[in-house]
């Protein structure tokens, strides 16, 4: 049995493309994975994880969020990373003023680690792809071209 995606009206596709969103299945995959992960963690495993599992959850969630935003909106990697970092810091600041919650620098650090792991992984994969396309290795590329150009690429 073959599953197919529902048909998206052409007017909706055009509006989404004007906003920079390209609705293809591989762009939706990280967002779907993030939603499934969030549902599982929120409903199924709502056991109040203690340390270090709480930090692992922060790393996984913010890594997936970075990947989902980057894939969905097809924006620059550093824009995705900075956006998610601001969201994470804002979330921690809001928790600091809510009753029965507390802001945590360790949570903010775990959020940052998740963002950094995804950003560096994407940058390294891009560097490898770029090196393979030119027939060279990353070691042959100037240092400034190998990693820094990957961070600014789409």
C-alpha positions as CSV (number, residue, x, y, z in Angstrom):
1,X,0.0,0.0,0.0
2,X,1.4,3.4,-1.0
3,X,0.7,6.4,1.1
4,X,0.5,9.8,-0.6
5,X,0.4,13.3,0.8
6,X,-2.9,15.2,0.6
7,X,-3.2,17.7,-2.3
8,X,-2.3,21.3,-1.3
9,X,-4.3,24.0,-3.1
10,X,-2.2,25.9,-5.6
11,X,-3.0,29.3,-4.1
12,X,-1.7,28.1,-0.7
13,X,1.5,26.7,-2.3
14,X,2.1,30.1,-4.0
15,X,1.6,32.0,-0.8
16,X,3.9,29.7,1.1
17,X,6.6,30.0,-1.6
18,X,6.4,33.8,-1.4
19,X,7.2,33.4,2.3
20,X,10.2,31.2,1.5
21,X,8.5,27.9,2.5
22,X,8.9,25.1,0.0
23,X,6.4,22.3,1.0
24,X,8.3,19.2,0.2
25,X,8.1,16.0,2.3
26,X,11.8,16.1,3.3
27,X,11.4,19.6,4.6
28,X,8.5,18.5,6.8
29,X,10.3,15.5,8.2
30,X,12.1,17.3,11.0
31,X,9.0,19.2,12.1
32,X,7.0,15.9,12.2
33,X,9.8,14.2,14.1
34,X,9.8,17.2,16.6
35,X,6.0,16.9,17.0
36,X,6.2,13.2,17.6
37,X,9.1,13.7,20.1
38,X,7.2,16.4,21.9
39,X,4.0,14.3,22.1
40,X,5.9,11.3,23.4
41,X,7.8,13.3,26.0
42,X,4.8,15.4,27.1
43,X,2.1,12.7,27.2
44,X,3.7,9.2,27.4
45,X,6.9,9.9,29.4
46,X,5.6,12.6,31.7
47,X,7.5,11.2,34.6
48,X,9.4,14.4,35.7
49,X,12.9,13.5,34.5
50,X,15.6,14.5,37.0
51,X,19.2,15.3,36.1
52,X,20.9,14.4,33.8
53,X,17.9,13.2,31.7
54,X,16.3,16.6,31.9
55,X,19.4,18.1,30.2
56,X,19.3,15.3,27.5
57,X,15.7,16.3,26.8
58,X,16.7,19.9,26.4
59,X,19.6,19.0,24.0
60,X,17.4,16.7,21.9
61,X,14.4,19.2,21.7
62,X,16.5,22.2,20.8
63,X,18.5,20.3,18.3
64,X,15.4,19.1,16.6
65,X,13.9,22.6,16.8
66,X,16.9,24.0,15.1
67,X,16.8,21.4,12.4
68,X,13.0,21.9,11.9
69,X,13.2,25.7,11.6
70,X,16.2,25.4,9.2
71,X,14.5,22.9,7.0
72,X,11.0,24.4,7.0
73,X,11.9,27.9,6.3
74,X,15.0,27.2,4.2
75,X,16.8,30.1,5.9
76,X,20.5,30.5,6.6
77,X,21.9,28.2,9.3
78,X,23.0,31.0,11.6
79,X,19.6,32.6,11.4
80,X,18.0,29.3,12.4
81,X,20.5,28.8,15.3
82,X,20.1,32.4,16.6
83,X,16.3,32.2,16.4
84,X,16.2,29.0,18.4
85,X,18.8,30.4,20.9
86,X,16.6,33.5,21.4
87,X,13.5,31.2,21.9
88,X,15.4,29.1,24.4
89,X,16.7,32.1,26.4
90,X,13.3,33.7,26.3
91,X,11.7,30.5,27.6
92,X,14.1,30.3,30.5
93,X,13.5,34.0,31.3
94,X,9.7,33.4,31.3
95,X,10.1,30.4,33.6
96,X,12.0,32.7,36.0
97,X,8.9,34.8,36.6
98,X,6.3,32.1,36.6
99,X,5.2,30.5,39.9
100,X,6.2,26.8,40.3
101,X,8.9,27.2,37.7
102,X,12.5,28.3,37.9
103,X,15.0,29.6,35.3
104,X,18.1,27.5,35.0
105,X,21.5,28.4,33.4
106,X,22.1,24.6,33.1
107,X,18.9,24.3,31.0
108,X,20.0,27.3,28.8
109,X,23.4,25.6,28.4
110,X,21.8,22.4,27.4
111,X,19.7,24.2,24.9
112,X,22.8,25.8,23.4
113,X,24.6,22.5,23.2
114,X,21.6,21.0,21.2
115,X,21.7,24.0,18.8
116,X,25.4,23.9,18.4
117,X,25.5,20.1,17.7
118,X,23.0,20.5,14.9
119,X,24.6,23.6,13.4
120,X,28.1,22.1,13.5
121,X,26.9,18.8,12.0
122,X,25.1,20.6,9.1
123,X,28.2,22.8,8.5
124,X,30.5,19.8,8.4
125,X,28.3,17.8,6.1
126,X,28.1,20.9,3.8
127,X,31.9,21.1,3.9
128,X,32.2,17.5,2.9
129,X,29.7,17.8,0.1
130,X,31.5,21.0,-1.2
131,X,34.8,19.2,-1.0
132,X,33.5,16.2,-2.9
133,X,32.0,18.4,-5.6
134,X,35.3,20.1,-6.2
135,X,37.3,16.8,-6.0
136,X,39.3,18.0,-3.0
137,X,39.3,17.2,0.7
138,X,38.5,19.5,3.6
139,X,42.2,19.4,4.5
140,X,43.0,20.9,1.1
141,X,40.6,23.8,1.5
142,X,41.7,27.0,3.3
143,X,40.4,27.0,6.8
144,X,38.3,30.1,6.3
145,X,36.6,28.5,3.3
146,X,35.9,25.0,4.8
147,X,33.8,25.7,7.8
148,X,32.9,29.4,7.9
149,X,31.4,29.4,4.4
150,X,29.2,26.4,5.4
151,X,27.7,28.4,8.2
152,X,26.6,31.1,5.9
153,X,25.3,28.8,3.1
154,X,21.7,27.8,2.9
